[in-house]
Amino acid sequence: MQTSSEINLRNCLGEVFVVGISGHKITEEEEVIMKRLQPGGVILYSRNFKDYNQFKTLIGNIRGLVGHDIFIMIDEEPGGAQRLGVFDGGFTNGIPKWEVINGGADKLKDLGIDVNLAPVLDYPFDKSTFIRKRIPVKDIDNFRKFNRSFISILKEKKMIATLKHFPGMGFFNDDPHIKIPQQSIDDKTFNDSLLLFRDGIDAGAEFVMSSHAIYEYIDKDYIATFSSKIINDLLIEEMRFNGLVITDDLSDMPVSNQDNTHSAIGIMALQAGHHLITYSHQLERTAMVYDEILSQIMMDKVLEESILNKCKAIKEFKGHYFEKNNNDIK
C-alpha cells in the first residue's frame, strides 16, 4: 500500500514531465499512462493534427484525462519550424507581416494552446550555423524588435512565450538532432547572445528552453541541459529569471545514448535547475522513464526535496496563469 508521502511524490514527479502522444486521438494505452503519470504538460506536433475541430477536441480530451491544470504546448515559430502552419506567409523578405502573425496567434489561442515554444533567440552569429534557416530576420536590431513584439502578442492572447535555446545556438554548425554541438565562442559574441535572452525576459517571456550544446566559455564538461553553471548559476541566479526552465526533447536526440539512459538524463537536467523535462516521443517508454526516476528519487532525499520544490514552483506558476485566464474568460 502506498504511503501518503509516496502518493504526493508521484503526483509531484508527474508535474515535471512534458510528454507527447502518437496521433490524432489518444489510444487506450495512452489514456492509461496519462492518468497514471498526470504530466505537467503535453507537447503537440503535426502528427497530432488532422483539422482544427479534431485538434481542439484532442486538446479537450487531454485536459479531461489529467486531474490538474496542464500546459498544452506547441512549436510555432514565425518563419521557422511550424506544426500547424498558422504563421505561413508571416514574413516577406525578412519583413514581418503582423496581421498574419497576429491572426496565427489568435488561432493558437482558440485551439487551446497555453505555451508556444517560441521565439527562437538563436541569432546566427556564425553565418554557417545550422539554425540560420529558422531565423527570418536579417539583422540583430530588427531581430530584437521582432522578438519583443512577438512576445507581446502572445502575452496579449494570454499565452506563454518561450525563449530558446539558452544560452544561444547561433554559434554552431552541428545540429543537436544529429550531433552535440561544440565550438569555441569569444566573450563578446557569447555576451551578445545573453543580451538577447535578457531582452526577451524583460519583454515578459515566462519560459526558457535550454540547448543540447557545450559552451566551453562557461562549462567545458556538460551540455547546457546538464549544466548547473549555465541553468542555475547563470540563468536563474545571475540573470534572475524567475519563470520556468524547460528542456528541449530528451527522447530522440543524441543527448541520450548508451552512456546516458533516458532516466539518467532527466535526473541530470532536473539537478541542473530545470523545472520541466520533455519526452516528446514514445509515451510508453516515457512511462518507464517516470518509474525509473521515481525509484531513484525514493532513495535520494536531496533529489526528493528538489523535485518537491520544483513541483511547488510549477503549481504556483500554474495557479497564477490558469486563474488569470479563467477570470478573463468570465
C-alpha positions as CSV (number, residue, x, y, z in Angstrom):
1,M,0.0,0.0,0.0
2,Q,1.3,3.4,-0.9
3,T,2.0,5.9,1.8
4,S,0.7,9.5,1.6
5,S,4.2,10.8,1.1
6,E,4.8,8.4,-1.8
7,I,1.5,9.4,-3.4
8,N,2.5,13.1,-3.1
9,L,5.9,12.3,-4.6
10,R,4.3,10.5,-7.6
11,N,2.0,13.5,-8.2
12,C,4.9,15.9,-7.9
13,L,7.1,13.9,-10.3
14,G,4.3,13.9,-12.9
15,E,4.3,17.7,-12.8
16,V,7.8,18.0,-14.1
17,F,7.1,15.8,-17.1
18,V,6.2,17.1,-20.5
19,V,5.1,14.3,-22.8
20,G,3.9,13.6,-26.3
21,I,1.2,11.4,-27.8
22,S,1.3,9.4,-31.0
23,G,-1.6,10.5,-33.3
24,H,-4.9,12.3,-33.9
25,K,-6.6,10.5,-31.0
26,I,-5.4,9.3,-27.6
27,T,-5.1,5.5,-27.7
28,E,-6.5,3.4,-24.8
29,E,-2.9,2.6,-23.7
30,E,-2.0,6.3,-23.8
31,E,-5.1,7.1,-21.7
32,V,-4.0,4.7,-19.0
33,I,-0.5,6.2,-19.0
34,M,-1.7,9.8,-18.9
35,K,-4.0,9.0,-16.0
36,R,-1.2,7.3,-14.1
37,L,1.6,9.9,-14.8
38,Q,-0.5,13.0,-14.5
39,P,2.0,15.0,-16.5
40,G,2.5,18.7,-16.1
41,G,2.4,19.3,-19.9
42,V,1.8,17.8,-23.3
43,I,3.6,18.9,-26.4
44,L,1.7,18.5,-29.7
45,Y,3.1,18.0,-33.2
46,S,1.9,17.9,-36.8
47,R,1.4,14.2,-36.3
48,N,-1.4,15.1,-33.9
49,F,-3.2,17.5,-36.3
50,K,-5.8,16.5,-38.9
51,D,-8.0,19.6,-38.8
52,Y,-9.0,22.3,-36.4
53,N,-12.1,20.6,-35.0
54,Q,-10.2,17.4,-34.4
55,F,-7.3,19.2,-32.8
56,K,-9.5,21.2,-30.5
57,T,-11.3,18.0,-29.4
58,L,-8.0,16.3,-28.8
59,I,-6.8,19.1,-26.5
60,G,-10.1,18.9,-24.6
61,N,-9.7,15.2,-24.2
62,I,-6.1,15.6,-22.9
63,R,-7.3,18.1,-20.3
64,G,-10.0,15.6,-19.2
65,L,-7.5,12.9,-18.5
66,V,-5.4,14.9,-16.1
67,G,-6.7,15.8,-12.6
68,H,-5.0,19.2,-12.6
69,D,-4.3,22.1,-14.9
70,I,-2.0,21.0,-17.7
71,F,0.1,23.0,-20.1
72,I,-0.7,22.4,-23.8
73,M,2.4,23.2,-25.8
74,I,3.4,23.5,-29.4
75,D,6.3,24.8,-31.6
76,E,5.0,27.5,-33.9
77,E,7.9,29.8,-34.9
78,P,7.1,32.6,-37.4
79,G,9.4,32.0,-40.3
80,G,10.9,28.9,-38.7
81,A,9.7,25.4,-37.5
82,Q,5.9,25.1,-37.5
83,R,3.5,22.2,-36.7
84,L,0.2,23.7,-37.8
85,G,1.3,26.4,-40.2
86,V,-0.7,29.2,-38.6
87,F,2.1,31.7,-39.4
88,D,2.5,30.8,-43.0
89,G,3.1,33.9,-45.0
90,G,4.2,35.8,-41.9
91,F,7.4,37.1,-43.5
92,T,8.2,38.7,-46.8
93,N,12.0,39.1,-47.5
94,G,12.7,39.3,-43.7
95,I,9.9,41.8,-43.0
96,P,7.2,40.5,-40.6
97,K,3.6,40.8,-41.7
98,W,2.0,41.5,-38.3
99,E,-1.6,40.9,-39.4
100,V,-0.7,37.3,-40.4
101,I,1.3,36.7,-37.2
102,N,-1.4,38.2,-35.0
103,G,-4.1,36.1,-36.7
104,G,-2.0,33.0,-36.3
105,A,-1.7,33.7,-32.6
106,D,-5.5,34.0,-32.4
107,K,-5.8,30.6,-34.0
108,L,-3.4,29.0,-31.4
109,K,-5.3,30.6,-28.5
110,D,-8.7,29.4,-29.9
111,L,-7.4,25.9,-30.2
112,G,-6.4,25.8,-26.6
113,I,-2.6,26.3,-26.7
114,D,-1.1,27.6,-23.4
115,V,2.6,27.6,-24.2
116,N,4.2,28.4,-27.6
117,L,7.7,27.1,-27.6
118,A,8.9,30.3,-29.4
119,P,10.5,32.7,-30.2
120,V,13.9,31.3,-31.3
121,L,16.6,33.6,-30.0
122,D,19.5,31.8,-31.7
123,Y,20.7,34.7,-33.8
124,P,23.2,33.4,-36.5
125,F,26.4,34.9,-35.2
126,D,28.1,32.3,-37.4
127,K,26.6,32.6,-40.9
128,S,27.1,28.8,-41.4
129,T,25.1,27.8,-38.4
130,F,22.5,25.1,-38.9
131,I,19.8,27.2,-37.3
132,R,20.0,30.1,-39.7
133,K,17.1,28.9,-41.7
134,R,14.8,29.3,-38.7
135,I,15.8,33.0,-38.3
136,P,13.9,35.1,-40.9
137,V,15.0,38.5,-39.5
138,K,18.3,39.7,-41.2
139,D,20.0,41.9,-38.6
140,I,20.2,41.8,-34.8
141,D,18.4,45.0,-34.1
142,N,15.3,44.1,-36.1
143,F,15.6,40.6,-34.6
144,R,15.4,42.0,-31.1
145,K,12.5,44.2,-32.1
146,F,10.6,41.3,-33.7
147,N,11.1,39.1,-30.6
148,R,9.8,41.8,-28.3
149,S,6.7,42.3,-30.5
150,F,6.0,38.6,-30.9
151,I,6.3,38.0,-27.1
152,S,3.9,41.0,-26.6
153,I,1.3,39.4,-29.0
154,L,1.5,36.1,-27.2
155,K,1.0,37.8,-23.8
156,E,-2.0,39.7,-25.1
157,K,-3.5,36.4,-26.2
158,K,-2.8,35.0,-22.7
159,M,-0.2,32.5,-24.0
160,I,3.2,31.9,-22.6
161,A,6.3,32.7,-24.7
162,T,9.4,30.5,-24.6
163,L,12.9,31.8,-25.2
164,K,15.1,29.1,-26.9
165,H,17.7,27.7,-26.9
166,F,19.5,29.1,-23.9
167,P,22.2,30.4,-24.0
168,G,22.1,30.5,-27.8
169,M,22.7,28.1,-30.7
170,G,23.7,30.6,-33.4
171,F,27.4,29.8,-32.9
172,F,27.3,26.2,-34.0
173,N,27.4,24.4,-37.3
174,D,26.3,21.0,-35.9
175,D,22.6,20.3,-35.4
176,P,21.9,18.8,-31.9
177,H,19.3,16.4,-33.5
178,I,22.4,14.8,-35.1
179,K,25.4,15.6,-33.1
180,I,26.2,17.5,-29.9
181,P,27.5,21.0,-31.0
182,Q,30.8,22.2,-29.5
183,Q,32.8,25.2,-30.9
184,S,34.8,27.9,-29.3
185,I,32.9,31.2,-28.7
186,D,34.5,34.5,-28.0
187,D,33.4,36.6,-24.9
188,K,31.7,39.4,-26.9
189,T,29.6,37.1,-29.1
190,F,28.5,35.0,-26.1
191,N,27.5,38.1,-24.2
192,D,25.7,39.4,-27.2
193,S,23.7,36.2,-27.2
194,L,22.9,36.5,-23.5
195,L,21.7,40.1,-24.1
196,L,19.0,38.7,-26.5
197,F,17.8,36.5,-23.7
198,R,17.9,39.3,-21.2
199,D,15.8,41.4,-23.6
200,G,13.3,38.5,-24.0
201,I,13.0,38.1,-20.3
202,D,12.4,41.8,-19.8
203,A,9.8,41.6,-22.6
204,G,7.8,39.2,-20.4
205,A,8.7,35.7,-21.7
206,E,8.0,33.2,-18.8
207,F,9.6,30.0,-20.1
208,V,13.2,29.4,-21.2
209,M,14.3,26.3,-23.1
210,S,17.9,25.2,-22.8
211,S,20.1,23.8,-25.6
212,H,21.8,20.5,-26.1
213,A,25.2,22.1,-26.7
214,I,28.5,22.5,-24.9
215,Y,29.6,26.1,-24.0
216,E,33.3,25.8,-23.0
217,Y,33.2,29.5,-22.0
218,I,31.0,28.5,-19.0
219,D,31.2,24.8,-18.6
220,K,33.5,22.6,-20.6
221,D,32.2,19.3,-19.1
222,Y,28.5,19.4,-19.6
223,I,26.0,20.5,-22.3
224,A,23.7,23.3,-21.1
225,T,20.9,20.8,-20.4
226,F,23.0,19.2,-17.7
227,S,25.0,22.2,-16.5
228,S,24.1,23.8,-13.2
229,K,26.6,26.5,-14.0
230,I,24.5,27.5,-17.0
231,I,21.0,26.8,-15.8
232,N,21.1,27.5,-12.1
233,D,24.0,29.8,-11.7
234,L,23.8,31.9,-14.9
235,L,20.1,31.9,-15.9
236,I,18.3,31.6,-12.6
237,E,20.8,33.3,-10.2
238,E,22.8,35.8,-12.2
239,M,20.1,36.7,-14.8
240,R,17.4,36.4,-12.1
241,F,15.0,34.5,-14.3
242,N,12.0,33.6,-12.2
243,G,9.9,31.7,-14.7
244,L,10.0,28.0,-15.6
245,V,13.0,26.4,-17.3
246,I,12.2,23.5,-19.7
247,T,14.5,21.1,-21.6
248,D,14.5,20.5,-25.3
249,D,13.4,17.0,-26.2
250,L,15.2,14.3,-24.3
251,S,13.7,11.3,-26.0
252,D,15.0,11.1,-29.6
253,M,18.3,13.1,-29.7
254,P,22.0,12.2,-29.3
255,V,21.9,13.6,-25.8
256,S,20.5,10.1,-24.9
257,N,22.9,7.3,-25.7
258,Q,24.4,4.1,-24.3
259,D,26.2,6.0,-21.6
260,N,23.2,8.2,-20.6
261,T,19.8,6.5,-20.2
262,H,16.6,8.4,-20.7
263,S,16.0,8.4,-16.9
264,A,19.6,9.4,-16.1
265,I,19.5,12.5,-18.4
266,G,16.1,13.5,-16.9
267,I,17.6,13.5,-13.5
268,M,20.7,15.4,-14.6
269,A,18.5,18.1,-16.2
270,L,16.5,18.4,-13.0
271,Q,19.6,18.7,-10.9
272,A,21.0,21.4,-13.3
273,G,18.0,23.6,-12.5
274,H,15.2,22.7,-14.9
275,H,11.6,22.6,-13.8
276,L,10.3,20.7,-16.7
277,I,11.8,17.7,-18.6
278,T,10.5,17.0,-22.1
279,Y,10.0,13.5,-23.6
280,S,8.2,14.3,-26.8
281,H,8.0,10.8,-28.3
282,Q,7.1,7.2,-27.4
283,L,4.8,7.7,-24.4
284,E,5.1,4.0,-23.4
285,R,8.9,4.5,-22.9
286,T,8.3,7.7,-21.1
287,A,6.2,5.8,-18.6
288,M,9.2,3.6,-17.9
289,V,11.4,6.6,-17.5
290,Y,9.0,8.0,-15.0
291,D,9.1,4.8,-13.0
292,E,12.9,4.7,-13.1
293,I,13.2,8.3,-11.9
294,L,10.7,7.7,-9.2
295,S,12.7,4.8,-7.9
296,Q,15.8,7.0,-7.8
297,I,14.0,9.8,-6.0
298,M,12.8,7.4,-3.3
299,M,16.4,6.5,-2.5
300,D,17.7,10.1,-2.6
301,K,16.4,12.6,-0.1
302,V,18.2,15.5,-1.7
303,L,16.7,14.7,-5.1
304,E,13.3,14.2,-3.5
305,E,13.4,17.6,-1.9
306,S,14.5,19.2,-5.2
307,I,11.5,17.6,-7.0
308,L,9.1,18.7,-4.3
309,N,10.4,22.3,-4.7
310,K,10.1,22.2,-8.5
311,C,6.6,20.9,-8.2
312,K,5.7,23.7,-5.8
313,A,7.1,26.3,-8.3
314,I,5.2,24.7,-11.2
315,K,1.9,24.6,-9.3
316,E,2.3,28.2,-8.1
317,F,3.0,29.3,-11.7
318,K,0.0,27.4,-13.0
319,G,-2.2,28.7,-10.2
320,H,-1.4,32.3,-11.3
321,Y,-1.6,31.6,-15.1
322,F,-4.8,29.5,-15.2
323,E,-6.6,31.6,-12.6
324,K,-5.9,34.7,-14.6
325,N,-7.0,33.0,-17.8
326,N,-10.2,31.7,-16.3
327,N,-11.0,35.1,-14.8
328,D,-10.5,36.7,-18.2
329,I,-12.9,34.2,-19.8
330,K,-15.6,35.1,-17.3
